[in-house]
Amino acid sequence: MKRALLIGIDHYLQVPLTGCEKDAQSVAALLSRNGRDSRSRPKNFDVDTLLSERDGVITRRVLLDAVKSLFKDPAEVALLYFAGHGVFDFATENAVLVAQDGEDMHSGISLAEISALASKAARQIKSIVLILDCCQSGSAAELPATGLSLLSTGLTILTSADRHQEASATKKGGVFTGLLMNALEGAAADVRGQITPAAVYSHIDQSLGAWHQRPIYKANVREFVILREVKPRVDDEILEKLVEWFPNEDHKLSLDPSFEPDVKPGTEDEYPPEVRSRNQMIFEALQICNRSGLVEPVGEKHMYYAAMNSQSCRLTFLGKHYRRVAAERFSS
């Protein structure tokens, strides 16, 4: 079971915001369902949202109770997303997710409290993910006055800015959340279509320029956490075949014109129809692997010429990795 709580607060008594509720709803819609074309796993997270306009005044007690409820029962993954005001309280050396009714902009739930709740919940929840789109949120899980990271096992934290920065926003919503949604839609997916927190961070970090806010990523994990799945670039059935086509990682798979549908004049009888049919099916899959950076031609720039000139192809470093994944996960 995977649970997600998404909180968006726009209607603060002081310094109202725009776009936080919309951001929370948009991320909720993405997390609730996978993006694969398969009907077998369309559902992803069980999602609950807490929105300032719809759910009344979100006080500190409401925030705290909602987080406690998220961490209450056993789960594979529990995810907390927050969009709203965040401030760094220099008196306590901790960041605070500001409640809606905080008159001094310091009333809310501190990241130290959330980290403590997450640490306690780690006994029954394998993986906990905190995604915070608010100012000065990068101090999450830091030891006060030191800046040293203090992460419990199974905890992953992704924030929009470090402890000294503001989180930028446009009329459409938070800059960080816009990139987060882009990542969850598939921009951060690996070859198998799986999207992890580390891949999301990498996508966001690379998308922001040198003058932008810097996202923060912290993790102490032993389990492979998948936030969402989309259509894979290479199907598992093809990855499984890499073990057969490449008996070892450095094997070079010999090609010839029978692998290409374009038969050289005068060679029609050199390769029987059943050989051409089988090899062309293999070559079609190899072309998919080539476009995804798993396979490369040897002696030629393109796979077509490697086949037509009876050269070969081999696994790239990335291809070797996925061959190992296939050998471990798919082969018996």
C-alpha positions as semicolon CSV with decimal commas, in nm:
position;residue;x (nm);y (nm);z (nm)
1;M;0,000;0,000;0,000
2;K;0,120;0,349;-0,089
3;R;-0,035;0,657;0,077
4;A;0,011;1,024;-0,008
5;L;-0,100;1,340;0,171
6;L;-0,086;1,660;-0,034
7;I;-0,129;1,994;0,142
8;G;-0,183;2,326;-0,035
9;I;-0,237;2,654;0,150
10;D;-0,313;2,979;-0,033
11;H;-0,537;3,171;0,208
12;Y;-0,299;3,291;0,477
13;L;-0,411;3,570;0,708
14;Q;-0,085;3,745;0,627
15;V;0,085;3,731;0,286
16;P;-0,168;3,518;0,093
17;L;-0,036;3,295;-0,184
18;T;-0,173;3,177;-0,517
19;G;-0,124;2,845;-0,689
20;C;-0,041;2,625;-0,388
21;E;-0,381;2,453;-0,378
22;K;-0,375;2,403;-0,753
23;D;-0,023;2,259;-0,730
24;A;-0,128;2,014;-0,459
25;Q;-0,427;1,900;-0,663
26;S;-0,220;1,862;-0,980
27;V;0,048;1,653;-0,808
28;A;-0,227;1,447;-0,641
29;A;-0,381;1,367;-0,978
30;L;-0,044;1,245;-1,110
31;L;0,045;1,038;-0,805
32;S;-0,294;0,870;-0,785
33;R;-0,249;0,683;-1,114
34;N;0,038;0,533;-1,307
35;G;0,097;0,637;-1,667
36;R;0,162;0,293;-1,816
37;D;-0,053;0,167;-2,102
38;S;-0,120;-0,146;-1,900
39;R;-0,448;-0,204;-1,717
40;S;-0,277;-0,425;-1,461
41;R;-0,135;-0,142;-1,245
42;P;-0,324;0,180;-1,316
43;K;-0,360;0,274;-0,949
44;N;-0,060;0,421;-0,773
45;F;-0,094;0,607;-0,440
46;D;-0,405;0,629;-0,222
47;V;-0,423;1,007;-0,215
48;D;-0,571;1,251;0,036
49;T;-0,556;1,629;-0,004
50;L;-0,579;1,912;0,249
51;L;-0,666;2,245;0,088
52;S;-0,714;2,581;0,260
53;E;-1,018;2,700;0,066
54;R;-1,205;2,368;0,068
55;D;-1,121;2,227;0,412
56;G;-1,150;2,530;0,636
57;V;-0,871;2,696;0,832
58;I;-0,561;2,476;0,839
59;T;-0,423;2,540;1,186
60;R;-0,113;2,392;1,342
61;R;-0,331;2,124;1,503
62;V;-0,491;2,036;1,171
63;L;-0,148;2,009;1,007
64;L;-0,007;1,797;1,287
65;D;-0,307;1,564;1,298
66;A;-0,296;1,517;0,920
67;V;0,073;1,422;0,925
68;K;0,021;1,186;1,219
69;S;-0,265;1,020;1,031
70;L;-0,042;0,972;0,726
71;F;0,218;0,791;0,936
72;K;-0,027;0,602;1,159
73;D;-0,072;0,270;0,976
74;P;0,172;0,030;0,803
75;A;0,253;0,101;0,439
76;E;0,510;0,039;0,170
77;V;0,546;0,412;0,101
78;A;0,404;0,721;0,272
79;L;0,449;1,052;0,089
80;L;0,394;1,404;0,222
81;Y;0,377;1,701;-0,018
82;F;0,344;2,057;0,110
83;A;0,298;2,379;-0,086
84;G;0,267;2,699;0,115
85;H;0,475;2,929;0,330
86;G;0,790;2,800;0,492
87;V;1,019;2,998;0,718
88;F;1,347;2,928;0,893
89;D;1,321;3,005;1,263
90;F;1,670;3,112;1,368
91;A;1,569;3,097;1,734
92;T;1,515;2,721;1,713
93;E;1,743;2,659;1,411
94;N;1,459;2,483;1,233
95;A;1,227;2,541;0,941
96;V;0,851;2,561;0,990
97;L;0,568;2,472;0,754
98;V;0,345;2,768;0,830
99;A;-0,015;2,708;0,932
100;Q;-0,288;2,914;0,772
101;D;-0,371;3,113;1,086
102;G;-0,013;3,193;1,191
103;E;-0,013;3,563;1,272
104;D;0,364;3,578;1,319
105;M;0,440;3,350;1,022
106;H;0,617;3,109;1,259
107;S;0,316;2,915;1,380
108;G;0,292;2,573;1,222
109;I;0,464;2,237;1,227
110;S;0,842;2,227;1,230
111;L;1,046;1,999;1,008
112;A;1,206;1,863;1,325
113;E;0,862;1,744;1,437
114;I;0,793;1,587;1,099
115;S;1,134;1,418;1,099
116;A;1,068;1,281;1,448
117;L;0,728;1,145;1,343
118;A;0,884;0,992;1,031
119;S;1,158;0,830;1,238
120;K;0,903;0,673;1,470
121;A;0,689;0,556;1,176
122;A;0,990;0,390;1,010
123;R;0,915;0,078;1,215
124;Q;0,599;0,013;1,012
125;I;0,649;0,216;0,692
126;K;0,929;0,099;0,465
127;S;0,980;0,428;0,282
128;I;0,878;0,784;0,369
129;V;0,910;1,064;0,113
130;L;0,881;1,435;0,199
131;I;0,839;1,679;-0,093
132;L;0,832;2,041;0,020
133;D;0,768;2,336;-0,210
134;C;0,821;2,625;0,030
135;C;1,086;2,876;0,122
136;Q;1,384;2,778;0,339
137;S;1,281;2,410;0,347
138;G;1,630;2,271;0,288
139;S;1,703;2,243;0,659
140;A;1,476;1,939;0,686
141;A;1,632;1,658;0,893
142;E;1,931;1,871;0,990
143;L;2,074;1,873;1,339
144;P;2,003;2,225;1,478
145;A;2,293;2,472;1,474
146;T;2,518;2,230;1,281
147;G;2,368;2,179;0,936
148;L;2,453;1,809;0,966
149;S;2,201;1,572;0,812
150;L;2,012;1,346;1,051
151;L;1,802;1,105;0,843
152;S;1,620;0,804;0,978
153;T;1,632;0,484;0,776
154;G;1,388;0,486;0,486
155;L;1,350;0,864;0,473
156;T;1,383;1,065;0,151
157;I;1,351;1,443;0,143
158;L;1,318;1,662;-0,166
159;T;1,282;2,036;-0,114
160;S;1,246;2,333;-0,346
161;A;1,518;2,546;-0,186
162;D;1,794;2,542;0,073
163;R;1,766;2,690;0,423
164;H;1,848;3,043;0,303
165;Q;1,647;3,063;-0,021
166;E;1,298;3,156;-0,126
167;A;1,092;2,924;-0,343
168;S;1,009;3,095;-0,672
169;A;0,658;3,096;-0,815
170;T;0,476;3,218;-1,124
171;K;0,108;3,283;-1,190
172;K;0,076;2,916;-1,284
173;G;0,224;2,789;-0,954
174;G;0,554;2,700;-0,796
175;V;0,855;2,671;-1,025
176;F;0,969;2,364;-0,832
177;T;0,630;2,192;-0,853
178;G;0,604;2,266;-1,224
179;L;0,928;2,078;-1,278
180;L;0,816;1,808;-1,034
181;M;0,503;1,746;-1,241
182;N;0,709;1,743;-1,559
183;A;0,932;1,479;-1,401
184;L;0,635;1,269;-1,285
185;E;0,477;1,290;-1,630
186;G;0,778;1,103;-1,765
187;A;1,073;1,340;-1,802
188;A;1,252;1,166;-1,514
189;A;1,159;0,810;-1,612
190;D;1,427;0,548;-1,667
191;V;1,433;0,298;-1,954
192;R;1,174;0,082;-1,777
193;G;0,943;0,378;-1,718
194;Q;1,011;0,399;-1,345
195;I;1,041;0,736;-1,171
196;T;1,237;0,759;-0,845
197;P;1,290;1,054;-0,608
198;A;1,658;1,072;-0,707
199;A;1,565;1,093;-1,076
200;V;1,309;1,365;-0,999
201;Y;1,575;1,565;-0,813
202;S;1,821;1,525;-1,099
203;H;1,563;1,648;-1,351
204;I;1,471;1,952;-1,139
205;D;1,832;2,038;-1,057
206;Q;1,938;2,024;-1,422
207;S;1,637;2,229;-1,531
208;L;1,716;2,520;-1,298
209;G;1,987;2,764;-1,395
210;A;2,279;2,885;-1,188
211;W;2,082;3,187;-1,064
212;H;1,775;2,991;-0,959
213;Q;1,687;2,837;-0,624
214;R;1,871;2,512;-0,557
215;P;1,662;2,205;-0,479
216;I;1,785;1,983;-0,197
217;Y;1,783;1,603;-0,197
218;K;1,856;1,387;0,108
219;A;1,805;1,015;0,146
220;N;1,883;0,724;0,374
221;V;1,716;0,437;0,192
222;R;1,751;0,064;0,151
223;E;1,437;0,006;-0,054
224;F;1,395;0,105;-0,420
225;V;1,126;0,376;-0,410
226;I;0,913;0,424;-0,721
227;L;0,698;0,738;-0,719
228;R;0,525;0,665;-1,048
229;E;0,550;0,450;-1,360
230;V;0,497;0,556;-1,720
231;K;0,520;0,375;-2,050
232;P;0,868;0,219;-2,070
233;R;1,102;0,310;-2,352
234;V;1,208;-0,055;-2,366
235;D;0,965;-0,328;-2,265
236;D;1,072;-0,583;-2,006
237;E;1,034;-0,857;-2,268
238;I;1,309;-0,694;-2,475
239;L;1,534;-0,639;-2,173
240;E;1,496;-1,007;-2,090
241;K;1,618;-1,097;-2,437
242;L;1,944;-0,905;-2,382
243;V;2,063;-1,197;-2,171
244;E;2,004;-1,432;-2,465
245;W;2,145;-1,209;-2,738
246;F;2,450;-1,109;-2,534
247;P;2,570;-1,419;-2,339
248;N;2,815;-1,193;-2,155
249;E;2,844;-0,818;-2,115
250;D;3,127;-0,781;-2,369
251;H;2,975;-1,006;-2,634
252;K;2,946;-0,865;-2,986
253;L;2,633;-0,977;-3,164
254;S;2,712;-1,048;-3,530
255;L;2,479;-0,889;-3,783
256;D;2,426;-0,941;-4,155
257;P;2,186;-0,818;-4,426
258;S;1,919;-1,068;-4,317
259;F;1,852;-0,845;-4,015
260;E;1,737;-0,556;-4,237
261;P;1,411;-0,558;-4,436
262;D;1,599;-0,392;-4,727
263;V;1,747;-0,698;-4,896
264;K;2,046;-0,641;-5,121
265;P;1,975;-0,726;-5,486
266;G;2,091;-1,076;-5,565
267;T;2,095;-1,195;-5,204
268;E;1,729;-1,298;-5,174
269;D;1,817;-1,666;-5,180
270;E;2,116;-1,632;-4,947
271;Y;1,895;-1,603;-4,641
272;P;1,582;-1,823;-4,610
273;P;1,254;-1,644;-4,535
274;E;1,232;-1,788;-4,183
275;V;1,584;-1,664;-4,106
276;R;1,503;-1,316;-4,236
277;S;1,176;-1,306;-4,040
278;R;1,344;-1,408;-3,712
279;N;1,642;-1,177;-3,752
280;Q;1,429;-0,879;-3,852
281;M;1,221;-0,919;-3,535
282;I;1,544;-0,923;-3,333
283;F;1,678;-0,622;-3,520
284;E;1,361;-0,423;-3,457
285;A;1,410;-0,478;-3,085
286;L;1,781;-0,393;-3,112
287;Q;1,689;-0,066;-3,283
288;I;1,466;0,022;-2,988
289;C;1,758;-0,052;-2,754
290;N;1,987;0,158;-2,972
291;R;1,752;0,459;-2,954
292;S;1,746;0,425;-2,576
293;G;2,125;0,409;-2,547
294;L;2,152;0,041;-2,456
295;V;2,307;-0,095;-2,777
296;E;2,553;0,057;-3,024
297;P;2,686;-0,057;-3,363
298;V;3,049;-0,167;-3,398
299;G;3,246;-0,043;-3,699
300;E;2,961;0,174;-3,831
301;K;2,780;0,488;-3,717
302;H;2,432;0,342;-3,766
303;M;2,270;0,007;-3,695
304;Y;2,144;-0,012;-4,054
305;Y;2,495;-0,007;-4,200
306;A;2,622;-0,246;-3,933
307;A;2,368;-0,498;-4,060
308;M;2,408;-0,431;-4,432
309;N;2,789;-0,450;-4,404
310;S;2,789;-0,761;-4,180
311;Q;2,935;-0,584;-3,878
312;S;2,813;-0,628;-3,519
313;C;2,661;-0,449;-3,222
314;R;2,741;-0,443;-2,851
315;L;2,601;-0,327;-2,520
316;T;2,678;0,023;-2,395
317;F;2,763;0,078;-2,028
318;L;2,394;0,152;-1,971
319;G;2,301;-0,158;-2,169
320;K;2,530;-0,370;-1,949
321;H;2,349;-0,236;-1,645
322;Y;2,007;-0,331;-1,780
323;R;2,134;-0,670;-1,889
324;R;2,233;-0,728;-1,525
325;V;1,888;-0,608;-1,415
326;A;1,732;-0,852;-1,662
327;A;1,951;-1,139;-1,545
328;E;1,859;-1,074;-1,181
329;R;1,490;-0,995;-1,215
330;F;1,362;-1,179;-1,518
331;S;1,580;-1,487;-1,567
332;S;1,528;-1,800;-1,361
